[in-house]
Amino acid sequence: MGAHGVRGQIRLRSFTEEPEAIARYGALTDESGNEKFDLKLRGTIKDHFIGSLSGVTDRNQAEALRGTQLYVERDALPKPNKREYYEADLVGLEARDRNTQISGHVKAVHNYGAGPFLEIEPTKGDSFMLPFTDIYVPQIDLKEGYLIIDLPQGWLTKSNKAGASST
C-alpha cells in the first residue's frame, strides 16, 4: 500500500478472488489486528486500486501507512466451495505420503502465474515445490490437519532439484 495524491488517498492491490470485492468485506485490519479501517474504492490505475481509508485525511497519514498490509476478517470471507481452500488454511498442514507417514509440512503456497505450488518442508532435507493439483495432492483434511502428497518416482533426486544440472 502506498500514498496517492495529497488528500490521504492510498494505492492498494487486492488479492481476493474478485479484487473489487475488497471494499465489500467490511473493515480491514493491519497485521496486528489493532488498527481497523473502512475502505472506499475511488478508482483504478493499472493493477492497483485508489481508495480512501477511514481516519486517513492527508498525504502524511497515507505515507505513514506505506507498506502496511491490510487484511479482511476471516468471518467476512465467503465459504470456499468443495476442493477450494484459502492458502492460509494450507500452510502448516502435515504432508503425508500415501501410507499416511508424515513427510513434512506445508511451508508456503506460491503462485507465479502457472498455478499454485505448495512448498513442502520435509522432516529432513531441503524444502521442495509440488504442484497443487489433484494428481499430486489427492486428499486434504483440514479438520485433521493434513494432506496426502503423491510424489512421482524420482521427484526428489538430485537431478530433479532446482538449480541442479546434468552433464
C-alpha positions as CSV (number, residue, x, y, z in Angstrom):
1,M,0.0,0.0,0.0
2,G,1.2,3.5,-0.7
3,A,0.0,7.1,-0.8
4,H,-1.8,8.6,-3.8
5,G,-2.2,12.3,-4.2
6,V,-2.4,14.9,-1.4
7,R,-5.8,14.2,0.1
8,G,-4.9,11.0,2.0
9,Q,-5.9,8.5,-0.7
10,I,-4.0,5.3,-1.0
11,R,-2.9,2.8,-3.7
12,L,-3.5,-0.8,-2.9
13,R,-3.7,-4.2,-4.5
14,S,-6.4,-6.7,-3.7
15,F,-5.7,-10.5,-3.6
16,T,-9.3,-11.6,-3.3
17,E,-10.9,-13.7,-5.9
18,E,-12.9,-10.7,-7.1
19,P,-10.4,-7.9,-6.5
20,E,-13.0,-5.2,-6.2
21,A,-14.8,-7.2,-3.5
22,I,-12.2,-6.0,-1.0
23,A,-14.4,-3.0,-0.3
24,R,-17.5,-5.1,0.4
25,Y,-15.9,-7.3,3.2
26,G,-16.1,-4.7,5.9
27,A,-13.4,-3.1,7.9
28,L,-9.8,-4.0,7.0
29,T,-7.2,-4.6,9.8
30,D,-3.4,-4.3,9.9
31,E,-1.4,-7.4,10.6
32,S,-1.7,-7.0,14.4
33,G,-5.5,-6.6,14.2
34,N,-5.2,-3.4,16.3
35,E,-5.9,-0.9,13.6
36,K,-9.2,-1.0,11.6
37,F,-10.0,0.9,8.5
38,D,-13.1,1.3,6.4
39,L,-12.2,1.3,2.7
40,K,-13.9,3.2,-0.1
41,L,-12.7,2.5,-3.6
42,R,-12.3,5.6,-5.7
43,G,-10.8,4.3,-9.0
44,T,-8.1,2.1,-10.6
45,I,-4.7,2.7,-12.0
46,K,-3.1,-0.3,-13.9
47,D,-3.2,-3.2,-11.4
48,H,-3.9,-1.0,-8.3
49,F,-7.0,0.4,-6.7
50,I,-7.2,4.0,-5.5
51,G,-9.1,4.3,-2.3
52,S,-9.6,6.1,0.9
53,L,-9.4,4.8,4.4
54,S,-11.4,6.0,7.4
55,G,-9.3,8.3,9.6
56,V,-6.7,9.0,6.8
57,T,-7.2,12.5,5.6
58,D,-3.9,13.7,4.3
59,R,-0.8,12.5,2.5
60,N,1.3,12.4,5.6
61,Q,-1.1,9.9,7.2
62,A,-1.2,7.9,4.0
63,E,2.6,7.9,3.7
64,A,2.8,6.6,7.3
65,L,0.9,3.5,6.2
66,R,3.2,2.8,3.2
67,G,4.0,-0.9,3.1
68,T,1.3,-1.8,5.6
69,Q,-0.6,-5.0,4.7
70,L,-4.3,-4.9,5.3
71,Y,-6.4,-8.0,6.0
72,V,-10.1,-8.9,5.8
73,E,-11.6,-10.5,8.8
74,R,-11.9,-14.3,8.2
75,D,-15.6,-14.4,9.1
76,A,-16.3,-11.8,6.3
77,L,-14.9,-14.1,3.5
78,P,-17.2,-16.4,1.6
79,K,-17.1,-20.0,2.4
80,P,-14.9,-21.8,-0.1
81,N,-16.5,-24.3,-2.5
82,K,-15.7,-28.0,-2.4
83,R,-12.0,-28.6,-3.3
84,E,-11.3,-24.9,-2.8
85,Y,-9.1,-23.7,0.0
86,Y,-7.8,-20.5,1.4
87,E,-4.0,-20.5,1.2
88,A,-3.7,-19.7,4.9
89,D,-5.5,-22.9,5.7
90,L,-3.0,-25.0,3.9
91,V,0.1,-23.5,5.5
92,G,1.2,-25.7,8.4
93,L,-0.7,-28.8,7.4
94,E,1.2,-32.1,7.8
95,A,2.2,-33.5,4.4
96,R,1.8,-37.3,4.5
97,D,2.6,-39.9,1.9
98,R,0.0,-42.5,0.6
99,N,0.9,-44.7,3.6
100,T,0.0,-41.8,5.9
101,Q,3.6,-41.5,7.1
102,I,4.4,-37.9,7.9
103,S,6.8,-36.5,5.2
104,G,6.9,-32.9,6.5
105,H,4.6,-29.9,6.4
106,V,3.3,-27.2,4.0
107,K,5.7,-24.2,4.5
108,A,4.0,-21.9,2.0
109,V,1.8,-21.6,-1.1
110,H,3.3,-19.9,-4.1
111,N,1.7,-18.9,-7.4
112,Y,3.9,-17.3,-10.1
113,G,1.2,-17.4,-12.7
114,A,1.2,-21.0,-13.8
115,G,-1.0,-22.2,-10.9
116,P,-0.3,-22.7,-7.2
117,F,2.6,-24.7,-5.8
118,L,3.0,-26.0,-2.3
119,E,6.3,-25.6,-0.7
120,I,6.8,-28.7,1.4
121,E,9.4,-28.7,4.1
122,P,10.3,-32.4,4.7
123,T,11.2,-33.8,8.1
124,K,14.8,-33.9,6.8
125,G,16.4,-32.2,3.8
126,D,15.6,-29.1,1.7
127,S,12.1,-27.9,1.0
128,F,10.7,-28.6,-2.4
129,M,7.9,-27.3,-4.6
130,L,4.9,-29.5,-5.5
131,P,2.2,-28.5,-8.0
132,F,-1.1,-28.1,-6.1
133,T,-3.2,-30.4,-8.3
134,D,-5.4,-33.4,-7.6
135,I,-2.7,-35.7,-9.1
136,Y,0.0,-34.6,-6.5
137,V,-2.3,-33.7,-3.7
138,P,-5.2,-36.2,-3.9
139,Q,-6.6,-35.7,-0.4
140,I,-6.9,-32.8,2.1
141,D,-8.3,-33.0,5.6
142,L,-8.4,-29.5,7.1
143,K,-10.2,-30.7,10.2
144,E,-7.5,-33.4,11.0
145,G,-4.7,-31.0,9.8
146,Y,-3.0,-33.0,7.0
147,L,-2.9,-33.5,3.3
148,I,-1.7,-36.5,1.3
149,I,1.0,-35.9,-1.3
150,D,1.8,-38.3,-4.1
151,L,5.3,-37.7,-5.3
152,P,6.3,-39.2,-8.7
153,Q,9.2,-41.7,-8.6
154,G,12.5,-39.8,-8.5
155,W,10.9,-36.4,-7.7
156,L,13.4,-35.6,-5.0
157,T,16.5,-37.0,-6.7
158,K,19.4,-34.5,-7.1
159,S,18.9,-34.2,-10.9
160,N,15.3,-33.0,-10.4
161,K,16.0,-30.3,-7.8
162,A,16.1,-26.7,-8.9
163,G,19.5,-25.4,-9.8
164,A,20.9,-28.9,-10.4
165,S,22.4,-29.6,-13.8
166,S,23.5,-32.7,-15.6
167,T,26.4,-33.0,-18.0
